[in-house]
Amino acid sequence: MFAVHPPLAMKTLYLFRHAKSSRDDPGLSDHDRPLNERGLRQAPEMGRRLAGRNVKPDVILSSPALRALKTAQLVAGEIGYATQDIAVDERLYASSAESLLAVVRTLDNKLGSAMLFGHNPGMSELASGLSDGNLEMPTCAVAEFRYETKSWGDVGAIAPAKVTLDTPKT
């Protein structure tokens, strides 16, 4: 008789850097910069790629900055996630890798997957730290980290089982 082992619990973290933003209006605050034409084109395309892989996070958190929130909304629309359910989190704006990781570690363990929309350099620094390498995230890139764990608190303390980076140019 073979022993039956329950499947390992998995947590999947998606780190999404906002799409390309406009700097055309110098009077706008950094917080209020919109996406430019390229960003408005690439964000839905990246969402369609995720939809093609049946990606449907349990929660989407976004920086309150217009460019990040608009990216989150465009991606959410493509993957069938209700845009009104996107949680705006001030902690994701202009955050360090350590601050972003703190947000991840406080996620509810009932959630199996989470997608965070934010900014560089924090996103690239966190992605690099989690992947134990140099994972540079251009605008509109998404890094996916799969962990064999039941706790978000383990993220950053254990190695991910799988790391995937998708960029608009790949």
C-alpha positions as CSV (number, residue, x, y, z in Angstrom):
1,M,0.0,0.0,0.0
2,F,1.3,3.4,-0.9
3,A,1.0,6.4,1.4
4,V,-1.1,9.2,0.0
5,H,0.3,12.6,0.6
6,P,-1.9,15.7,0.3
7,P,-0.6,18.1,-2.4
8,L,1.6,20.9,-1.2
9,A,0.0,24.2,-0.7
10,M,1.1,26.8,-3.3
11,K,1.3,30.5,-3.2
12,T,1.7,32.5,-6.4
13,L,3.0,36.0,-6.4
14,Y,2.8,38.3,-9.4
15,L,4.9,41.4,-9.4
16,F,3.7,43.8,-12.1
17,R,5.5,47.0,-13.0
18,H,3.2,49.7,-14.4
19,A,3.1,50.3,-18.1
20,K,4.9,53.1,-19.8
21,S,3.7,56.5,-18.5
22,S,3.6,60.0,-20.0
23,R,5.8,62.8,-19.0
24,D,4.2,65.2,-21.5
25,D,2.6,67.5,-18.9
26,P,5.4,68.8,-16.5
27,G,2.6,70.4,-14.4
28,L,1.3,67.0,-13.3
29,S,2.6,65.5,-10.0
30,D,4.4,62.1,-10.2
31,H,1.3,60.6,-8.6
32,D,-1.0,61.8,-11.4
33,R,1.0,60.9,-14.5
34,P,-1.1,58.9,-17.0
35,L,-0.1,56.0,-19.3
36,N,1.2,57.0,-22.7
37,E,0.0,55.5,-26.0
38,R,2.5,52.6,-25.7
39,G,1.4,51.9,-22.1
40,L,-2.2,51.9,-23.1
41,R,-1.4,49.3,-25.8
42,Q,0.9,47.1,-23.9
43,A,-1.1,46.7,-20.6
44,P,-4.1,45.0,-22.3
45,E,-1.7,42.9,-24.3
46,M,0.1,41.6,-21.2
47,G,-3.4,41.0,-19.7
48,R,-4.3,38.9,-22.7
49,R,-1.1,36.9,-22.3
50,L,-2.0,36.2,-18.7
51,A,-5.5,35.2,-19.7
52,G,-4.1,32.8,-22.2
53,R,-2.4,31.1,-19.3
54,N,-5.6,31.1,-17.2
55,V,-4.1,33.5,-14.6
56,K,-6.8,34.7,-12.2
57,P,-5.3,36.1,-9.0
58,D,-7.3,35.9,-5.8
59,V,-6.4,39.5,-5.1
60,I,-5.0,42.5,-7.0
61,L,-3.3,45.3,-5.1
62,S,-2.2,48.5,-6.8
63,S,-0.3,51.6,-6.0
64,P,-2.6,54.6,-6.0
65,A,-0.5,56.3,-8.7
66,L,-2.6,56.8,-11.8
67,R,-0.2,54.9,-14.1
68,A,-0.1,51.8,-11.8
69,L,-3.9,51.8,-11.2
70,K,-4.7,52.2,-14.9
71,T,-2.3,49.3,-15.7
72,A,-4.0,47.2,-13.1
73,Q,-7.4,48.1,-14.4
74,L,-6.5,47.3,-18.0
75,V,-4.9,43.9,-17.0
76,A,-7.8,43.1,-14.8
77,G,-10.3,43.7,-17.6
78,E,-8.4,41.1,-19.8
79,I,-8.2,38.4,-17.1
80,G,-11.8,38.7,-16.0
81,Y,-11.0,40.3,-12.6
82,A,-13.6,43.0,-11.6
83,T,-11.9,46.3,-11.7
84,Q,-13.9,47.6,-8.7
85,D,-12.3,44.8,-6.6
86,I,-8.8,46.1,-7.1
87,A,-7.5,47.1,-3.7
88,V,-5.5,50.4,-3.8
89,D,-2.7,50.2,-1.3
90,E,-0.6,53.3,-0.5
91,R,2.3,51.1,0.6
92,L,2.9,50.1,-3.0
93,Y,3.7,53.7,-4.1
94,A,7.4,54.5,-4.3
95,S,8.3,51.6,-2.1
96,S,11.5,49.8,-1.4
97,A,11.9,46.1,-2.0
98,E,11.7,45.6,1.8
99,S,8.4,47.5,2.1
100,L,6.9,45.6,-0.8
101,L,7.9,42.3,0.8
102,A,6.3,43.4,4.0
103,V,3.0,43.9,2.1
104,V,3.3,40.4,0.6
105,R,4.1,38.8,4.0
106,T,0.9,40.3,5.5
107,L,-1.4,38.8,2.9
108,D,-4.2,36.6,4.2
109,N,-3.0,32.9,4.0
110,K,-6.4,32.0,2.6
111,L,-5.3,33.6,-0.7
112,G,-3.6,31.3,-3.1
113,S,-2.4,34.1,-5.5
114,A,-1.8,37.8,-5.4
115,M,-0.9,40.4,-8.0
116,L,0.8,43.6,-7.0
117,F,1.1,46.6,-9.3
118,G,3.8,49.1,-8.5
119,H,7.0,50.9,-9.5
120,N,10.7,50.6,-10.0
121,P,13.2,50.4,-8.5
122,G,11.3,48.5,-5.8
123,M,9.7,46.0,-8.1
124,S,12.9,45.0,-9.9
125,E,14.8,44.9,-6.6
126,L,12.2,42.7,-5.0
127,A,12.0,40.4,-8.1
128,S,15.8,40.1,-8.1
129,G,15.9,39.4,-4.4
130,L,13.2,36.7,-4.6
131,S,14.8,35.1,-7.7
132,D,18.3,35.2,-6.3
133,G,19.5,37.0,-9.4
134,N,19.3,40.1,-11.5
135,L,15.7,40.2,-12.7
136,E,15.3,43.6,-14.3
137,M,11.7,44.6,-14.9
138,P,11.0,47.0,-17.8
139,T,7.7,48.8,-17.9
140,C,4.7,46.5,-18.1
141,A,6.7,43.4,-17.1
142,V,5.3,40.8,-14.8
143,A,7.3,38.4,-12.7
144,E,5.6,35.3,-11.4
145,F,6.9,33.4,-8.3
146,R,5.4,30.1,-7.2
147,Y,6.1,28.9,-3.7
148,E,5.4,25.5,-2.1
149,T,4.1,26.9,1.1
150,K,0.9,27.6,3.0
151,S,2.1,31.0,4.4
152,W,2.8,34.3,2.6
153,G,5.2,34.9,5.5
154,D,7.6,32.4,3.9
155,V,8.0,34.5,0.8
156,G,11.6,35.8,0.7
157,A,12.7,33.3,3.3
158,I,12.4,30.2,1.1
159,A,13.3,29.8,-2.6
160,P,10.5,29.9,-5.1
161,A,9.7,26.6,-6.8
162,K,9.4,28.5,-10.1
163,V,10.1,31.9,-11.5
164,T,8.8,33.3,-14.7
165,L,9.4,36.8,-16.2
166,D,7.2,38.1,-19.1
167,T,7.9,41.4,-20.7
168,P,6.1,43.2,-23.6
169,K,9.0,42.5,-25.9
170,T,9.1,38.7,-25.3
